[in-house]
């Protein structure tokens, strides 16, 4: 898997760079620019999927590196800034709750990718061009483990059938033929579990949107 | 003009970096397809390159080992490590690389890192 992903990522590097050249060329027409931007966004998604597979293999072979204290708020803010690159037709506005604590959790190489996957799927679940996300981090004590929980909600997002967490657990354990295109949620769910936390999706009801939650153990409490 | 040595085992990647860096005003003084060839060329170059762009997974000698050797010869040499294997970042930095970029990256990001190293004259 390592060798395969290495080769594919090399190819993606070339495609990415040549598309950037097309976009940087002042003679590129607006329509061609739009096509190139769409191709670039799909290339980024393809790269993310490949990185997910590679991360999972790294976990299985114990190559994920040591768990280290990581600032969840900072990581989330940086991931949210990257979202626009994956969705050229969408504009993102993220509102953070005023008092976002410095939430230090234990994580490894998986953490950044699982946070990003959750955001990408939330953005996909919002059909609008203007995506507004409310974000906050709260302290929790689930199962006696002091944790930080990142909560993200989008009033316009709609969960696909099969994207609720119970459905995903069923799909994973019983019937993968029902797999829907929410592999980012699945990755986030599995990744959070590996890191000792959990990930959930919640349908807030008609017209109220969707809330994602990512709970991770506080650093120093594992 | 900032001079660059490119080390990567994929010809299309070497050509890509060379084309874009030359377009952006950099001078590519040499290219190498594995760590050992990089060491050989580095040793023979009179004016050492301002920066080396180093891949990791290559035949004969990998990027981390080549970086260690180059830094041993010239501790001031700037090596920017680029690799599809993010797990090698710590090893690369320990070997003496001043920066790390996971593939695929935007060429603007690479150039920004080179600028930050004040490599442009």
Contacts between the chains, C-beta under 8 A, distances in Angstrom:
chain1	res1	chain2	res2	distance
A	2	B	85	6.9
A	3	B	57	8.0
A	5	B	84	6.7
A	6	B	57	5.6
A	6	B	84	4.6
A	6	B	85	6.4
A	9	B	84	3.7
A	9	B	103	4.9
A	9	B	104	5.9
A	10	B	10	5.4
A	10	B	13	5.9
A	10	B	84	6.3
A	10	B	103	6.5
A	12	B	103	7.5
A	12	B	104	4.4
A	13	B	13	6.4
A	13	B	16	7.3
A	13	B	84	7.8
A	13	B	103	4.8
A	13	B	104	4.0
A	13	B	105	7.2
A	14	B	12	5.5
A	14	B	13	6.6
A	14	B	16	5.4
A	15	B	104	7.9
A	16	B	104	4.6
A	16	B	105	7.9
A	16	B	106	7.0
A	17	B	16	5.4
A	17	B	20	6.3
A	17	B	104	7.8
A	17	B	106	7.8
A	17	B	107	5.3
A	18	B	16	7.4
A	20	B	106	6.3
A	20	B	107	6.1
A	20	B	108	7.3
A	21	B	20	7.0
A	43	B	104	7.8
A	47	B	104	5.9
A	58	B	87	6.6
A	63	B	87	5.8
A	64	B	87	7.9
A	65	B	87	6.4
A	65	B	90	7.6
A	109	B	86	6.4
A	109	B	87	6.5
